[in-house]
């Protein structure tokens, strides 16, 4: 048996080589193999490889195009409407990380005759006497007539994690009948917290944003001269103890409670941390368990999550301020199909004076008299009707009402009427 090499052009990519065992006589006498011409086999192999690569390239282009179209289809099919987003730190407050309010009572001196009248303000007189006694001056039994002193309330806000020796801003307001605090100086005043402890001391020169001037029977006032401000006028004397890093869990409070927003907050935190550390307790609270990686380092955890972007959602509301005629509507306010008509009724009353004189043959004693003729006309104007379809958005609602020439006052009445008819899908809050 002889081993004969047989070459068959069967594949579009490569040239297959097969070894077959054939009978020696068949191989010698028969024609089983023809030697190709020089370079003929090489050219054919190259051509078949080129055709194969071109087919692969075409298939690759088609595959990339198919995947691109499939990706776009998936994006459009699962796309959600754009929602408002905000940083977590702008919509929540962390438990314990809060301000504390301080308040005190003090005296302002150095006023240019614009202070309290002591005979009308007994508390100012008693405060002045007590102050002088602390300074070693006995004024009991004497009549005080100073006009340069005013009793004031002093308020301030103690920021979280404030340290002893740091300064805070101070607000001062007159309590008596002082006309102005301009040019006054606040004497050292202790500021108390809700627990009755002294947390800061305030003192300094007052700054006001208004003034009062006049002469004779005319007075001009700008701003409120009985309110004043002292920049960095308070010194913190006592710190509020709070160990943030030692907390194993804390509550996150939403400034505007909403159950959907609370869920978005917990989902955003869990996605960032990779563990289920946040859990929605109620529409206004999310409970956060400090992961083991942030043990004794809770401040680092809060620094990371406070910058997360969170979707926000609110109940559809319409807020109406009757005093100023202001109307504020949220974007979720919807209107069912309703027709709105608005027209102005104008009533005009005209009175004309006419003189009536006696005629030539009037009886004796006839006199000339004046009579009044009254003419009443009513003009309802051109009423306009706007049709608002079901699902009308805030923009369409405003555009439709503006087309009727509706002002803020009329808008308030229209919205309240639409709500009464049941077509306004929102809550109306009146201030």
Secondary structure, 3 states (H helix, E strand, C coil): CEEEEEEECCCCCCCEEEEEEECHHHHHHCCCCCCCCCCHHHHHHHHHHHHHHHHHHHHHHHHHHHHHHHHHHHHHHHCCCCCCEEEHHHHEEECCCCCEEEEEEEEEECCCCCCCCCCCCHHHHHHHHHHHHHCCCCCCCCCCCCCCCEEEEEEEEECCCCCCCCEEEEEEEECCCCCCCCCCEEEEEEEECCCCCEEEEEEEECECCCEEEEECCEEEEECCCCEEEEEEEEEECCCCCCCCCCCCEEEEEECCCCHHHHHHHHHHHHHHHCCCCEEEEECCEEEEECCHHHCCCHHHHHHHHCCCEEECCCCCEEEEECCCCEEEECCCCEECCEEEEECCCEEEEEEEEEEECCCCCCCCCCCCEEEEEEEEEEECCCCEEEEECCCECHHHHHHHHHHCCCCHHHHHHHHHHHHHHCCEECEEEEC
